[in-house]
Amino acid sequence: MPWLSWILSNILLALLLALAAWFVQRWLRRPAVAHLLWVLVLVKLVTPPLVSVPLSDSPGSMDCTLGACHCGPQTPTQAFVSDTLPWLLLGVWSAGAGATGWIAWRRWARFRQLIVHASPAPPEWQSLAARLAAELSIRCSPEILAVPGQLPPLVVPGRRRPRLLLPMDLMDQLGDSQKAAILLHELAHIRRGDHRVRVLELVVGVVYWWLPVVGSIGRQLRACEESCCDAAVVDRLPEARREYARLLLDVLDFASPLSGQTGLPSTAMSVAEGLEQRLLAILDASGEKRRTSPTGAFAVVLACAILPCELHYNFASRPTPSTSVRQEPPAGATPSPGGEREDEPSQALCCPS
């Protein structure tokens, strides 16, 4: 079962990368570096290995359990493990992946019905977004749309360019500084490519629908993205810290939670998780930009080195005899001092008696 070994190896190495990402995010307070590590965790889960790292040989009893020793006729258990179990696992995975993909498609289809009712944003919003996009060096300015309903501001991928959706009722309540802040926040998502990360997260969620840690990875990714976008807004508008903090509270008070957000390839302006820490970071005028620590750089280098590797556990590397029955020595062979014939090889049963 080489594909099963590949999947287990990817999961183990991805968990190691996730541990490094959690350490950088929690203790080093480097959301940009942590976000890169979390993305590499998702990439590791779906990329085939290029370099095999052998661990150790398995004992003979494990060889016989898996039916890889060829020491005799296979037992019913060995035949089930080597022949039936892989197809059974493949069938269960296919059913779960198909159901998860269908649910995600249904959620996206319902969400697109909302986009149909969207209209272009007012000219002042369009001109402001174009100016800010030029300042952020965004080559293709997104399409700014106003949508009905109590949705948070969000970015969704489009065919030619991303779409920035803003709720109509919230747009009428914002001042000039808050308009610039909300557009800067969403444009920072687009510049970073966070809407593309949502597509990768969706693919990993369908493939690994049975792995609970995938949902936690998505939540950590969004937390890092929001922190990075907050820092981008504060760097551009340092005098509007309080207005931006008030904007987050207004969005929290206005918008309803986006149901099924994990099944949508969208980047929403979420403020419910870690709100207190975000507000403190925004209002901290004494905070200075810190250089990337050597520990964070080492974690990124280590992640890039682990990315193409595979932990290979060779279950059938030891040579095993083709039969466990002792053969009679040929006539005329002289016995050894220990009582065995000189031309008779000493054979050990690889299967436990």
TANORPE-V703941 format. One record per residue. N is the residue number from 1. RES is the residue in one small letter. PSI is psi in whole degrees, 0 to 359 (NA if undefined). Layout:
n=[N | N]
res=[RES | RES]
psi=[PSI | PSI]
This chain:
n=[1 | 2 | 3 | 4 | 5 | 6 | 7 | 8 | 9 | 10 | 11 | 12 | 13 | 14 | 15 | 16 | 17 | 18 | 19 | 20 | 21 | 22 | 23 | 24 | 25 | 26 | 27 | 28 | 29 | 30 | 31 | 32 | 33 | 34 | 35 | 36 | 37 | 38 | 39 | 40 | 41 | 42 | 43 | 44 | 45 | 46 | 47 | 48 | 49 | 50 | 51 | 52 | 53 | 54 | 55 | 56 | 57 | 58 | 59 | 60 | 61 | 62 | 63 | 64 | 65 | 66 | 67 | 68 | 69 | 70 | 71 | 72 | 73 | 74 | 75 | 76 | 77 | 78 | 79 | 80 | 81 | 82 | 83 | 84 | 85 | 86 | 87 | 88 | 89 | 90 | 91 | 92 | 93 | 94 | 95 | 96 | 97 | 98 | 99 | 100 | 101 | 102 | 103 | 104 | 105 | 106 | 107 | 108 | 109 | 110 | 111 | 112 | 113 | 114 | 115 | 116 | 117 | 118 | 119 | 120 | 121 | 122 | 123 | 124 | 125 | 126 | 127 | 128 | 129 | 130 | 131 | 132 | 133 | 134 | 135 | 136 | 137 | 138 | 139 | 140 | 141 | 142 | 143 | 144 | 145 | 146 | 147 | 148 | 149 | 150 | 151 | 152 | 153 | 154 | 155 | 156 | 157 | 158 | 159 | 160 | 161 | 162 | 163 | 164 | 165 | 166 | 167 | 168 | 169 | 170 | 171 | 172 | 173 | 174 | 175 | 176 | 177 | 178 | 179 | 180 | 181 | 182 | 183 | 184 | 185 | 186 | 187 | 188 | 189 | 190 | 191 | 192 | 193 | 194 | 195 | 196 | 197 | 198 | 199 | 200 | 201 | 202 | 203 | 204 | 205 | 206 | 207 | 208 | 209 | 210 | 211 | 212 | 213 | 214 | 215 | 216 | 217 | 218 | 219 | 220 | 221 | 222 | 223 | 224 | 225 | 226 | 227 | 228 | 229 | 230 | 231 | 232 | 233 | 234 | 235 | 236 | 237 | 238 | 239 | 240 | 241 | 242 | 243 | 244 | 245 | 246 | 247 | 248 | 249 | 250 | 251 | 252 | 253 | 254 | 255 | 256 | 257 | 258 | 259 | 260 | 261 | 262 | 263 | 264 | 265 | 266 | 267 | 268 | 269 | 270 | 271 | 272 | 273 | 274 | 275 | 276 | 277 | 278 | 279 | 280 | 281 | 282 | 283 | 284 | 285 | 286 | 287 | 288 | 289 | 290 | 291 | 292 | 293 | 294 | 295 | 296 | 297 | 298 | 299 | 300 | 301 | 302 | 303 | 304 | 305 | 306 | 307 | 308 | 309 | 310 | 311 | 312 | 313 | 314 | 315 | 316 | 317 | 318 | 319 | 320 | 321 | 322 | 323 | 324 | 325 | 326 | 327 | 328 | 329 | 330 | 331 | 332 | 333 | 334 | 335 | 336 | 337 | 338 | 339 | 340 | 341 | 342 | 343 | 344 | 345 | 346 | 347 | 348 | 349 | 350 | 351 | 352 | 353]
res=[m | p | w | l | s | w | i | l | s | n | i | l | l | a | l | l | l | a | l | a | a | w | f | v | q | r | w | l | r | r | p | a | v | a | h | l | l | w | v | l | v | l | v | k | l | v | t | p | p | l | v | s | v | p | l | s | d | s | p | g | s | m | d | c | t | l | g | a | c | h | c | g | p | q | t | p | t | q | a | f | v | s | d | t | l | p | w | l | l | l | g | v | w | s | a | g | a | g | a | t | g | w | i | a | w | r | r | w | a | r | f | r | q | l | i | v | h | a | s | p | a | p | p | e | w | q | s | l | a | a | r | l | a | a | e | l | s | i | r | c | s | p | e | i | l | a | v | p | g | q | l | p | p | l | v | v | p | g | r | r | r | p | r | l | l | l | p | m | d | l | m | d | q | l | g | d | s | q | k | a | a | i | l | l | h | e | l | a | h | i | r | r | g | d | h | r | v | r | v | l | e | l | v | v | g | v | v | y | w | w | l | p | v | v | g | s | i | g | r | q | l | r | a | c | e | e | s | c | c | d | a | a | v | v | d | r | l | p | e | a | r | r | e | y | a | r | l | l | l | d | v | l | d | f | a | s | p | l | s | g | q | t | g | l | p | s | t | a | m | s | v | a | e | g | l | e | q | r | l | l | a | i | l | d | a | s | g | e | k | r | r | t | s | p | t | g | a | f | a | v | v | l | a | c | a | i | l | p | c | e | l | h | y | n | f | a | s | r | p | t | p | s | t | s | v | r | q | e | p | p | a | g | a | t | p | s | p | g | g | e | r | e | d | e | p | s | q | a | l | c | c | p | s]
psi=[70 | 326 | 327 | 321 | 322 | 318 | 314 | 321 | 316 | 320 | 316 | 315 | 325 | 323 | 325 | 318 | 322 | 324 | 319 | 320 | 319 | 321 | 315 | 322 | 317 | 316 | 323 | 345 | 48 | 85 | 327 | 315 | 319 | 322 | 319 | 320 | 321 | 323 | 320 | 330 | 314 | 319 | 320 | 326 | 335 | 4 | 140 | 149 | 151 | 331 | 127 | 129 | 102 | 141 | 287 | 166 | 148 | 152 | 163 | 326 | 323 | 322 | 315 | 326 | 322 | 357 | 28 | 0 | 339 | 39 | 1 | 186 | 140 | 142 | 166 | 324 | 317 | 320 | 323 | 317 | 318 | 334 | 313 | 320 | 317 | 318 | 326 | 316 | 321 | 321 | 317 | 317 | 318 | 319 | 315 | 319 | 320 | 317 | 318 | 318 | 322 | 320 | 318 | 321 | 321 | 319 | 318 | 324 | 319 | 325 | 325 | 333 | 330 | 322 | 331 | 325 | 5 | 154 | 156 | 143 | 159 | 156 | 323 | 325 | 321 | 314 | 320 | 318 | 322 | 320 | 316 | 323 | 323 | 322 | 328 | 4 | 39 | 116 | 310 | 109 | 136 | 165 | 120 | 119 | 145 | 128 | 150 | 166 | 169 | 67 | 150 | 156 | 136 | 163 | 131 | 145 | 145 | 178 | 313 | 322 | 157 | 160 | 134 | 116 | 128 | 135 | 135 | 314 | 327 | 328 | 327 | 346 | 357 | 146 | 181 | 314 | 324 | 328 | 315 | 323 | 316 | 324 | 321 | 319 | 312 | 324 | 329 | 322 | 317 | 318 | 323 | 343 | 29 | 331 | 333 | 327 | 327 | 324 | 316 | 319 | 322 | 318 | 315 | 322 | 326 | 317 | 317 | 53 | 340 | 359 | 110 | 334 | 343 | 319 | 322 | 324 | 318 | 320 | 320 | 323 | 314 | 322 | 318 | 320 | 316 | 321 | 319 | 320 | 324 | 317 | 323 | 320 | 316 | 325 | 323 | 326 | 69 | 335 | 351 | 34 | 312 | 321 | 322 | 320 | 320 | 328 | 318 | 320 | 322 | 320 | 319 | 322 | 332 | 312 | 144 | 151 | 137 | 104 | 137 | 32 | 329 | 342 | 5 | 136 | 62 | 151 | 103 | 154 | 85 | 136 | 359 | 323 | 129 | 33 | 318 | 316 | 322 | 317 | 321 | 320 | 324 | 318 | 354 | 94 | 343 | 355 | 135 | 156 | 130 | 145 | 158 | 125 | 153 | 329 | 319 | 319 | 321 | 323 | 321 | 317 | 318 | 320 | 318 | 329 | 327 | 334 | 314 | 6 | 160 | 134 | 110 | 121 | 106 | 109 | 343 | 43 | 335 | 136 | 134 | 146 | 153 | 344 | 154 | 9 | 129 | 137 | 148 | 136 | 155 | 157 | 141 | 358 | 139 | 137 | 152 | 166 | 333 | 1 | 357 | 157 | 149 | 327 | 10 | 115 | 146 | 113 | 137 | 140 | 126 | 340 | 136 | 138 | NA]
